[in-house]
Amino acid sequence: MRAVVQRVKRASVSIGGSVHSAIDAGLMILLGIEDADEPEDIQWLSHKLVNLRIFNDAEGVMNLSLAETGGDMMLVSQFTLFAITKKGNRPSYTRAAKPDIAIPLYESMIDQLERDLGKKISTGVFGADMQVDILNDGPVTILIDTKDKA
């Protein structure tokens, strides 16, 4: 799994011109899933996201996690995170998991994040044409790949 983690002041997902979900300050997570991903990746990544210390403490140092700040979280699936761009100018998405594999993993990730965070999270709609509005705070943007755990 690959995640683009953005600390945001606010974020929203619109589908067909209507807002589907929105959050205030917290984390916007764009999540890519590949065939090689397993339940252990979900548990590891969820724990990492909930406990990632990228929010400012009283001294202005990034020392607090989302769990500590009580902020919101939004998770949006994004198969393009596994784009292959080695040859030519048209990306290939063959590394991205097909829906029959990706949807159950995406839904499991939502469940795990909600358990680890202790509250509901906002999401997009898997496979939908979404417009994502993000006000990045900092900006703080971090890439996490579950294949790079070591």
C-alpha positions as CSV (number, residue, x, y, z in Angstrom):
1,M,0.0,0.0,0.0
2,R,1.0,3.5,-0.7
3,A,-0.3,6.5,1.2
4,V,0.0,10.2,0.5
5,V,-0.6,11.8,3.9
6,Q,-1.5,15.5,4.0
7,R,-2.0,17.5,7.1
8,V,-5.0,19.7,6.3
9,K,-6.9,22.6,7.6
10,R,-9.9,21.1,5.8
11,A,-10.7,18.7,3.0
12,S,-13.7,17.5,1.0
13,V,-14.8,15.1,-1.7
14,S,-17.4,16.0,-4.2
15,I,-19.1,13.6,-6.6
16,G,-21.3,14.8,-9.4
17,G,-21.2,18.3,-8.1
18,S,-22.3,17.5,-4.6
19,V,-20.2,17.3,-1.4
20,H,-20.0,13.6,-0.4
21,S,-17.9,14.1,2.7
22,A,-15.8,16.8,4.4
23,I,-13.5,17.2,7.3
24,D,-12.0,20.0,9.3
25,A,-8.3,20.0,10.6
26,G,-6.7,16.6,10.4
27,L,-5.3,14.2,7.9
28,M,-6.2,13.6,4.2
29,I,-5.0,10.1,3.1
30,L,-4.8,9.2,-0.5
31,L,-4.4,5.4,-0.6
32,G,-3.1,3.1,-3.4
33,I,-3.6,-0.6,-3.1
34,E,-1.7,-3.3,-5.1
35,D,-2.2,-7.1,-5.4
36,A,0.7,-7.8,-3.0
37,D,-1.0,-6.0,-0.1
38,E,-2.0,-8.1,2.9
39,P,-3.9,-7.7,6.2
40,E,-0.6,-7.1,8.0
41,D,-0.1,-4.0,5.7
42,I,-3.5,-2.6,6.8
43,Q,-2.7,-3.0,10.5
44,W,0.8,-1.5,10.2
45,L,-0.3,1.4,8.0
46,S,-3.3,2.2,10.2
47,H,-1.2,2.3,13.3
48,K,1.4,4.5,11.6
49,L,-1.2,7.0,10.3
50,V,-3.1,7.4,13.6
51,N,0.2,7.8,15.5
52,L,2.3,9.8,13.0
53,R,3.5,12.9,15.0
54,I,3.1,15.7,12.5
55,F,0.9,18.1,14.4
56,N,2.3,21.1,16.3
57,D,2.6,21.0,20.1
58,A,2.5,24.2,22.3
59,E,6.0,25.1,21.2
60,G,5.2,24.8,17.5
61,V,7.1,21.5,17.1
62,M,5.6,18.6,15.1
63,N,5.3,16.4,18.1
64,L,1.6,15.4,18.3
65,S,-0.4,12.7,16.5
66,L,-3.9,12.7,15.1
67,A,-4.9,10.5,18.0
68,E,-3.6,13.1,20.5
69,T,-5.2,16.1,18.7
70,G,-8.6,14.6,18.1
71,G,-8.5,15.7,14.5
72,D,-10.5,14.3,11.6
73,M,-9.4,11.9,9.0
74,M,-10.4,11.3,5.4
75,L,-9.4,8.3,3.3
76,V,-9.7,8.3,-0.5
77,S,-8.7,5.4,-2.8
78,Q,-6.3,6.4,-5.6
79,F,-5.1,3.7,-7.9
80,T,-2.8,6.2,-9.8
81,L,-0.3,6.0,-6.9
82,F,0.9,2.8,-8.5
83,A,1.4,4.4,-11.9
84,I,4.4,3.0,-13.9
85,T,6.0,5.8,-15.9
86,K,9.3,4.2,-17.1
87,K,8.4,4.0,-20.8
88,G,6.6,6.5,-22.9
89,N,4.3,9.2,-21.7
90,R,1.2,7.3,-20.9
91,P,1.3,5.8,-17.4
92,S,0.5,2.1,-16.9
93,Y,-1.6,1.1,-13.9
94,T,-1.0,-2.7,-14.0
95,R,0.5,-2.7,-10.4
96,A,-2.7,-1.3,-9.0
97,A,-5.0,-3.9,-7.6
98,K,-8.2,-4.7,-9.5
99,P,-11.5,-3.8,-7.7
100,D,-12.2,-7.4,-6.6
101,I,-9.0,-7.3,-4.5
102,A,-8.8,-3.6,-3.8
103,I,-12.3,-3.0,-2.5
104,P,-12.2,-5.5,0.4
105,L,-8.7,-4.2,1.4
106,Y,-10.0,-0.6,1.2
107,E,-13.0,-1.4,3.4
108,S,-10.8,-3.3,5.8
109,M,-8.5,-0.2,6.0
110,I,-11.5,2.0,6.9
111,D,-12.6,-0.4,9.6
112,Q,-9.0,-0.6,11.0
113,L,-8.5,3.2,11.0
114,E,-11.8,3.7,12.8
115,R,-10.9,1.1,15.4
116,D,-7.4,2.6,15.9
117,L,-8.6,6.2,15.9
118,G,-11.7,5.5,18.0
119,K,-14.1,7.3,15.8
120,K,-15.6,7.4,12.3
121,I,-13.6,8.6,9.4
122,S,-14.7,10.3,6.2
123,T,-14.2,8.6,2.9
124,G,-14.6,9.0,-0.8
125,V,-16.4,6.4,-3.0
126,F,-14.2,3.6,-4.4
127,G,-14.0,3.9,-8.2
128,A,-16.0,7.1,-8.4
129,D,-15.0,10.2,-10.4
130,M,-14.2,12.5,-7.4
131,Q,-13.1,16.0,-7.0
132,V,-11.0,16.4,-3.9
133,D,-10.5,19.8,-2.3
134,I,-7.6,20.1,0.1
135,L,-6.2,23.0,2.1
136,N,-2.8,21.6,3.0
137,D,-1.5,22.9,6.4
138,G,2.2,23.7,6.4
139,P,2.4,22.3,3.8
140,V,3.0,18.9,5.3
141,T,2.9,16.0,2.9
142,I,4.4,12.6,3.6
143,L,4.6,9.4,1.5
144,I,4.4,6.0,3.2
145,D,4.8,2.7,1.5
146,T,4.1,-0.5,3.4
147,K,6.9,-2.3,1.4
148,D,9.4,0.1,3.0
149,K,8.8,-0.9,6.7
150,A,12.3,-1.8,7.6
